[in-house]
């Protein structure tokens, strides 16, 4: 089955609205906490393209620090990392920190080469292609990425991050 760009955008919009608590109530996994409705955030205006680009830049700058804790600070407490160079999902801050400790050893820097984004009530979705350059080895790794973000009342935080090396040679 082929999904058109318009259909994909509509599905993403529904997911974003549900994930942010706008519209109908989203399905919750058994492990999710249920906050009282009184703690629900007011719907923040959707981020602009520039704001979404800035979120990636913030994450990328944190890589440049070489400090795994600085990178993990970009992630919500309840979030998942499906990393580029590991088969192991990282859910806790400690698991993410352990991954980034090793990832940062080669001094990575990312550049987005293609971006598709959607944003909604207290949530944003940024997916596309990026290339990591590792300063220590000179290696370049083209990869696919997806970031989802949620507004926590103070800042945008990553709620899910998937990254995988491109399966075919890049031309």
C-alpha positions as CSV (number, residue, x, y, z in Angstrom):
1,X,0.0,0.0,0.0
2,X,1.4,3.4,-0.9
3,X,0.8,6.3,1.5
4,X,0.7,9.8,-0.1
5,X,2.3,12.8,1.5
6,X,-1.1,14.2,2.3
7,X,-2.2,11.0,4.0
8,X,1.0,10.8,6.0
9,X,0.6,14.4,7.1
10,X,-2.9,13.8,8.2
11,X,-1.9,10.8,10.2
12,X,1.0,12.7,11.8
13,X,-1.4,15.5,12.7
14,X,-3.7,13.1,14.4
15,X,-0.9,11.5,16.3
16,X,0.5,14.9,17.4
17,X,-2.9,16.1,18.6
18,X,-3.5,12.9,20.6
19,X,0.0,12.9,22.0
20,X,-0.3,16.4,23.3
21,X,-3.6,15.9,24.9
22,X,-5.6,18.1,22.5
23,X,-8.8,16.7,21.1
24,X,-9.7,13.1,22.1
25,X,-7.8,11.4,24.8
26,X,-4.8,9.4,23.5
27,X,-4.3,5.7,24.2
28,X,-1.9,5.1,27.1
29,X,0.5,2.3,27.5
30,X,0.3,0.3,30.8
31,X,3.6,1.9,31.9
32,X,2.5,5.5,31.4
33,X,1.5,7.6,34.4
34,X,-1.9,9.3,34.4
35,X,-1.6,12.9,35.5
36,X,-4.8,14.6,36.8
37,X,-6.6,16.7,34.2
38,X,-6.0,19.8,36.3
39,X,-2.2,19.4,35.4
40,X,-2.9,19.5,31.7
41,X,-1.0,22.2,29.9
42,X,-2.7,24.9,27.9
43,X,-2.3,24.5,24.2
44,X,0.9,26.4,23.2
45,X,1.1,27.7,19.7
46,X,2.8,25.2,17.4
47,X,6.5,25.8,16.8
48,X,7.6,27.4,13.6
49,X,10.0,25.8,11.1
50,X,12.8,27.9,12.6
51,X,12.0,26.8,16.1
52,X,12.1,23.2,15.0
53,X,15.4,23.8,13.3
54,X,16.7,25.4,16.5
55,X,15.7,22.3,18.5
56,X,17.9,20.2,16.3
57,X,20.7,22.8,16.5
58,X,20.4,22.7,20.4
59,X,20.7,18.9,20.4
60,X,23.7,19.1,17.9
61,X,25.4,21.8,20.0
62,X,25.1,19.5,23.1
63,X,26.9,16.8,21.2
64,X,29.8,19.3,20.7
65,X,30.2,19.6,24.4
66,X,31.4,16.0,24.7
67,X,29.2,15.7,27.9
68,X,26.6,12.9,27.7
69,X,24.6,14.7,30.5
70,X,24.3,17.8,28.3
71,X,22.9,15.7,25.5
72,X,20.5,13.8,27.7
73,X,19.2,17.1,29.1
74,X,17.4,17.5,25.7
75,X,15.2,14.5,26.4
76,X,12.0,14.3,28.4
77,X,12.2,12.1,31.5
78,X,9.8,9.7,29.8
79,X,11.3,9.3,26.4
80,X,12.9,6.7,24.1
81,X,16.1,6.8,22.1
82,X,16.5,4.3,19.2
83,X,20.2,5.1,18.5
84,X,22.2,5.1,15.3
85,X,25.0,2.9,16.4
86,X,23.3,0.4,18.7
87,X,20.5,-2.1,18.6
88,X,19.5,-1.4,22.2
89,X,16.6,1.0,22.9
90,X,17.4,3.5,25.6
91,X,14.6,4.6,27.9
92,X,16.0,5.8,31.1
93,X,18.3,8.9,31.4
94,X,21.1,6.6,32.6
95,X,20.7,4.3,29.5
96,X,20.8,7.4,27.2
97,X,23.9,8.7,29.1
98,X,25.7,5.4,28.7
99,X,25.0,5.4,24.9
100,X,26.1,9.0,24.4
101,X,29.2,8.5,26.5
102,X,30.5,6.1,23.8
103,X,28.9,7.9,20.9
104,X,30.6,11.2,21.8
105,X,34.1,9.6,21.9
106,X,34.5,10.1,18.2
107,X,33.3,13.8,18.3
108,X,30.2,13.7,16.2
109,X,28.5,16.6,14.5
110,X,25.3,16.3,12.5
111,X,24.0,18.2,9.5
112,X,20.4,17.9,8.3
113,X,20.2,17.3,4.6
114,X,16.4,16.8,4.3
115,X,13.6,17.7,6.7
116,X,9.9,17.1,7.0
117,X,8.1,18.4,10.0
118,X,4.6,18.9,11.5
119,X,3.7,20.7,14.6
120,X,0.6,21.0,16.8
121,X,-0.6,21.6,20.3
122,X,2.4,21.3,22.5
123,X,4.0,18.8,20.2
124,X,6.2,18.7,17.1
125,X,7.5,16.0,14.7
126,X,10.8,16.4,12.8
127,X,12.0,13.6,10.4
128,X,14.4,13.4,7.6
129,X,18.0,12.8,6.7
130,X,21.2,13.9,8.4
131,X,24.9,13.1,8.1
132,X,27.1,12.6,11.0
133,X,30.8,13.5,10.7
134,X,33.1,12.1,13.3
135,X,36.0,14.5,13.8
136,X,38.2,11.8,15.5
137,X,38.0,9.3,12.6
138,X,36.9,11.4,9.7
139,X,34.1,8.9,9.1
140,X,30.8,10.2,7.6
141,X,27.6,8.3,8.4
142,X,24.4,9.3,6.5
143,X,21.4,8.4,8.5
144,X,17.6,8.8,8.8
145,X,16.1,10.4,11.8
146,X,12.9,11.1,13.6
147,X,12.5,13.4,16.6
148,X,9.2,14.0,18.4
149,X,9.0,16.8,20.9
150,X,6.7,17.8,23.6
151,X,6.3,21.2,25.4
152,X,6.7,20.6,29.2
153,X,5.5,24.1,30.2
154,X,9.0,25.6,30.1
155,X,10.8,24.1,27.1
156,X,10.6,21.7,24.2
157,X,12.0,18.2,25.0
158,X,12.6,15.1,22.9
159,X,10.1,12.4,23.6
160,X,11.3,10.0,21.0
161,X,14.4,9.9,18.8
162,X,15.0,7.3,16.2
163,X,18.2,7.3,14.1
164,X,19.4,4.6,11.7
165,X,22.3,4.5,9.2
166,X,21.1,4.6,5.6
167,X,20.6,1.0,4.4
168,X,21.8,1.8,0.8
169,X,24.9,3.6,-0.4
170,X,24.3,7.4,-0.7
171,X,24.9,8.8,-4.1
